[in-house]
Amino acid sequence: MNSVLDASAILALLLGETGAEEVEAKLDASCVSAVNVAEVIAKLMEKGFRKERALGLWSGLAVEVIDFNADQAIGSGLLRLSTQAAGLSLGDRACLNLAALRAATAVTADRAWSRVNIGVPVELVR
C-alpha cells in the first residue's frame, strides 16, 4: 500500500468534488481505516443520501478496509495533543496513524492537515 485514504478524500471521489481524479488514480494502491469508512457513510447520510444509495456508493469502491484494532486506537489517541490545534478528528488521526504504521502517505482533502507535522507524509488532493 502506498496510500491511506482519509474520509474527506473518499468523499471528494464519491461526490465528484475537486481532487476526485487524484483519489481515483490512487485506489488500487490504497487502503482505508474502518473508522474512515464509518465517517464516509455518516457524511453521506448527513448529505441526504438514502441508506441504499450511500451503501451502493461505498460498495462500488475497490479499496482495502483495515480493521481498527487496539494498537491503532492507542496510536490514534496518542496523536491527539499534536493534532488538536488543527482540529483533527478521531478519523483523521486514525488515517494518519495507519499511514505511519504502513510507512505510507496519508491522502486527504482537508487543508487543516497542512498545519500538522507528525512525520507522516501527507498529500492534499485539493
C-alpha positions in Angstrom: 0.0 0.0 0.0 1.3 3.4 -1.0 -1.5 5.5 0.4 -4.0 5.6 3.2 -7.2 7.5 2.3 -8.9 9.8 4.6 -12.7 10.1 4.6 -12.5 13.6 3.0 -10.6 12.2 0.1 -13.1 9.3 -0.4 -16.0 11.8 -0.2 -14.3 14.0 -2.8 -14.2 11.0 -5.1 -17.8 9.8 -4.4 -19.3 13.3 -4.7 -17.3 14.3 -7.8 -15.6 17.2 -6.0 -12.2 18.7 -6.6 -9.5 16.1 -6.2 -11.7 13.2 -7.3 -9.4 12.3 -10.2 -6.3 12.2 -7.9 -8.1 9.9 -5.4 -9.4 7.6 -8.2 -5.9 7.2 -9.6 -4.7 6.0 -6.1 -7.5 3.5 -5.3 -5.6 0.4 -6.5 -2.6 1.1 -4.2 -4.6 2.4 -1.2 -6.3 1.3 1.9 -8.6 3.0 4.4 -9.2 2.6 8.2 -12.6 1.2 9.2 -13.0 4.4 11.2 -12.9 6.4 8.0 -15.5 4.1 6.4 -17.8 5.0 9.3 -17.2 8.7 8.6 -17.9 8.3 4.9 -21.2 6.6 5.4 -22.2 9.1 8.2 -21.3 12.1 5.9 -23.3 10.6 3.0 -26.3 10.2 5.3 -25.9 13.7 6.6 -25.9 15.0 3.0 -29.3 13.3 2.5 -28.4 10.1 0.7 -30.7 7.2 1.5 -29.1 4.2 3.1 -29.2 2.1 -0.1 -27.6 4.9 -2.1 -24.9 5.5 0.5 -24.1 1.8 0.7 -24.1 1.5 -3.1 -21.6 4.3 -3.5 -19.3 2.7 -0.9 -19.6 -0.8 -2.3 -18.5 0.5 -5.7 -15.1 1.3 -4.4 -12.2 -1.2 -4.7 -10.2 -0.2 -1.6 -9.0 -2.4 1.2 -10.5 -1.7 4.6 -8.2 -2.1 7.6 -9.9 -3.1 10.9 -9.3 -0.6 13.7 -7.6 -2.6 16.4 -6.3 -1.8 19.9 -2.8 -0.8 18.7 -4.3 1.6 16.2 -6.7 3.0 18.8 -3.8 3.7 21.2 -1.7 5.3 18.4 -4.6 7.5 17.3 -5.2 8.6 20.8 -1.5 9.5 21.3 -1.8 11.8 18.3 -4.5 13.9 20.0 -2.2 16.6 21.5 -0.1 17.0 18.4 -3.1 17.5 16.2 -5.6 19.2 18.4 -4.7 22.8 17.4 -5.5 21.9 13.8 -8.9 20.4 14.9 -8.2 16.9 13.6 -10.9 14.3 14.4 -10.5 10.7 15.5 -11.0 9.6 11.9 -8.2 12.0 10.8 -5.9 10.6 13.5 -6.8 7.0 12.6 -5.8 7.7 9.0 -2.5 9.4 10.0 -1.7 6.6 12.4 -2.4 3.9 9.9 -0.2 5.7 7.4 2.6 5.8 9.9 2.2 2.1 10.7 2.3 1.2 7.0 5.0 3.7 6.0 2.5 5.2 3.6 1.3 8.6 2.5 -1.9 9.9 4.1 -4.2 11.3 1.4 -6.8 13.9 2.4 -8.9 16.8 1.1 -8.7 18.6 4.4 -6.4 21.6 4.3 -6.1 21.6 8.1 -3.7 18.7 7.8 -1.1 21.0 6.3 -0.7 22.6 9.7 0.3 19.2 11.3 3.7 17.6 11.1 3.9 14.3 12.9 6.5 12.7 10.5 3.9 11.2 8.2 3.8 12.3 4.5 0.5 14.0 3.7 -0.9 14.6 0.2 -3.6 17.2 -0.2 -5.9 16.5 -3.2 -7.3 20.0 -3.3 
